Amino acid sequence: MVTIRQGMMKDCTDLLEVYQGTRWFYRTIPGGYTTVEQVKDEHIGAAFERWGWLVAEEKGKVIGEIVFRAEKNPVSGKVGIIRNLDIDVRNQKTTIGTKLTRAAEEVLRKKRVVRVVATTPPAAYNYWMKVKYFARGSIMNISISTVKIPKMRTPKVKTVQLKDVRKLPTSMKFSHIAYPGSLAELAATLIDGDLKGNLMEYYSEERLVGVGVVAQIDAKTAAFAADVTKRGLAVADIVISRTAGFPLKWKAKKVISMIPKDHLGVFTSSAKWAYELSTDIPVTRLL
Ligand SMILES: CC(C)(COP(=O)(O)OP(=O)(O)OC[C@H]1O[C@@H](n2cnc3c(N)ncnc32)[C@H](O)[C@@H]1OP(=O)(O)O)[C@@H](O)C(=O)NCCC(=O)NCCS
């Protein structure tokens, strides 16, 4: 008998074994998962919601998990984000994935979520089709040399750097034109101290119009995520350019981001971004 229940820190011991089987191909922990601490680290921190953690237990052993959260979208309502779904390789194709997915959807429905999104590697794409998700759009990986980013100095939009942030700011539990979850995930790596960088809010006439995150990936490269409120759409080029231009201060040569292909035009309108299609596929289901 399989039981679906909320995850607990002590489950991380069993989950290490699960991850060792499932995550060799799509997660980038150098050398793979070797300690329970690495697994625990993924179940604390700024982007983790305790209510969004379910595990499948059989005969006293945890054999699968799903982790999810929710954020607001000003156009389509609350969106649920499945951050990961991992089933022990010895138990795959025995309906555990479906059970966990449906149980997560039930929790999200109670939180008034209207749509769920997941980002799947090609190898798991057919699973999502079987559980009635459909592919929606694609992800573009974009990049640009920092010197090619326009400066956009205008008093119209005020940049406010957020300091001493301990938890995910409400303004970043949100996605509009950014890829769902991308802002929160990148912000969380800074808040949790995994990467160095900056968190920004942008204001026009005292109202929030945008948010941005930049993180230092290595000596030459920075990653960023930027988004705008409905009102902020008119100044999206300013919010994007200012966020992407931040790493010039650390002498970064290149900035990168992942964005929905649908909104490529908003990004490429004011600067010459290079872009390529990601192999990961966004899938979604209406609740
Ligand atoms: C993808 C994954 C979550 C599926 O879980 P699962 O417990 O094996 O799935 P289920 O048993 O509930 O399968 C439901 C249906 O999907 C099919 N299916 C499952 N995995 C599949 C795959 N990789 N390719 C094709 N079909 C698949 C099953 O055969 C079943 O079809 P059926 O209804 O015709 O019998 C699991 O294989 C896994 O953990 N993979 C590695 C991690 C991963 O890629 N996670 C997804 C990241 S978003």
The ligand as a MOL file (V3000), in Angstrom:
LIG
                    3D

  0  0  0     0  0            999 V3000
M  V30 BEGIN CTAB
M  V30 COUNTS 48 50 0 0 0
M  V30 BEGIN ATOM
M  V30 1 C 8.6930 10.8890 -14.9020 0
M  V30 2 C 8.3300 10.2010 -13.5890 0
M  V30 3 C 8.0680 11.2440 -12.5300 0
M  V30 4 C 7.0760 9.3390 -13.8330 0
M  V30 5 O 6.6590 8.7280 -12.6290 0
M  V30 6 P 5.9950 7.2530 -12.6070 0
M  V30 7 O 5.6040 6.9280 -11.2140 0
M  V30 8 O 6.9080 6.3070 -13.2930 0
M  V30 9 O 4.7000 7.4820 -13.5160 0
M  V30 10 P 3.3180 6.6360 -13.5320 0
M  V30 11 O 3.6090 5.2250 -13.1660 0
M  V30 12 O 2.3030 7.3400 -12.7150 0
M  V30 13 O 2.9900 6.7470 -15.0820 0
M  V30 14 C 1.8070 7.2760 -15.6660 0
M  V30 15 C 1.8460 6.9450 -17.1500 0
M  V30 16 O 2.9820 7.5850 -17.7680 0
M  V30 17 C 3.8150 6.6220 -18.3960 0
M  V30 18 N 5.2110 7.0330 -18.1980 0
M  V30 19 C 5.8390 7.2610 -17.0280 0
M  V30 20 N 7.1080 7.6450 -17.2370 0
M  V30 21 C 7.2670 7.6850 -18.5650 0
M  V30 22 C 8.3680 8.0280 -19.4010 0
M  V30 23 N 9.5390 8.4230 -18.8990 0
M  V30 24 N 8.1850 7.9390 -20.7430 0
M  V30 25 C 6.9950 7.5260 -21.2630 0
M  V30 26 N 5.9140 7.2060 -20.5150 0
M  V30 27 C 6.0590 7.2810 -19.1850 0
M  V30 28 C 3.5130 5.3250 -17.6650 0
M  V30 29 O 3.8410 4.2110 -18.4590 0
M  V30 30 C 2.0280 5.4560 -17.4290 0
M  V30 31 O 1.3480 5.1740 -18.6470 0
M  V30 32 P -0.0070 4.2430 -18.6480 0
M  V30 33 O -1.0170 5.0760 -17.9130 0
M  V30 34 O -0.2850 4.0780 -20.0890 0
M  V30 35 O 0.3570 3.0030 -17.9430 0
M  V30 36 C 9.4640 9.2580 -13.1060 0
M  V30 37 O 9.8200 8.4030 -14.1540 0
M  V30 38 C 10.7260 9.9610 -12.6280 0
M  V30 39 O 10.9100 10.1720 -11.4370 0
M  V30 40 N 11.6400 10.3120 -13.5540 0
M  V30 41 C 12.9160 10.9450 -13.2620 0
M  V30 42 C 12.7650 12.3790 -12.7820 0
M  V30 43 C 12.0040 13.2460 -13.7500 0
M  V30 44 O 12.3030 13.3400 -14.9290 0
M  V30 45 N 10.9880 13.9410 -13.2210 0
M  V30 46 C 10.1530 14.8380 -13.9540 0
M  V30 47 C 10.7640 16.1880 -13.9230 0
M  V30 48 S 9.5720 17.4490 -14.0670 0
M  V30 END ATOM
M  V30 BEGIN BOND
M  V30 1 1 1 2
M  V30 2 1 2 3
M  V30 3 1 2 4
M  V30 4 1 2 36
M  V30 5 1 4 5
M  V30 6 1 5 6
M  V30 7 2 6 7
M  V30 8 1 6 8
M  V30 9 1 6 9
M  V30 10 1 9 10
M  V30 11 2 10 11
M  V30 12 1 10 12
M  V30 13 1 10 13
M  V30 14 1 13 14
M  V30 15 1 14 15
M  V30 16 1 15 16
M  V30 17 1 15 30
M  V30 18 1 16 17
M  V30 19 1 17 18
M  V30 20 1 17 28
M  V30 21 1 18 19
M  V30 22 1 18 27
M  V30 23 2 19 20
M  V30 24 1 20 21
M  V30 25 1 21 22
M  V30 26 2 21 27
M  V30 27 1 22 23
M  V30 28 2 22 24
M  V30 29 1 24 25
M  V30 30 2 25 26
M  V30 31 1 26 27
M  V30 32 1 28 29
M  V30 33 1 28 30
M  V30 34 1 30 31
M  V30 35 1 31 32
M  V30 36 2 32 33
M  V30 37 1 32 34
M  V30 38 1 32 35
M  V30 39 1 36 37
M  V30 40 1 36 38
M  V30 41 2 38 39
M  V30 42 1 38 40
M  V30 43 1 40 41
M  V30 44 1 41 42
M  V30 45 1 42 43
M  V30 46 2 43 44
M  V30 47 1 43 45
M  V30 48 1 45 46
M  V30 49 1 46 47
M  V30 50 1 47 48
M  V30 END BOND
M  V30 END CTAB
M  END
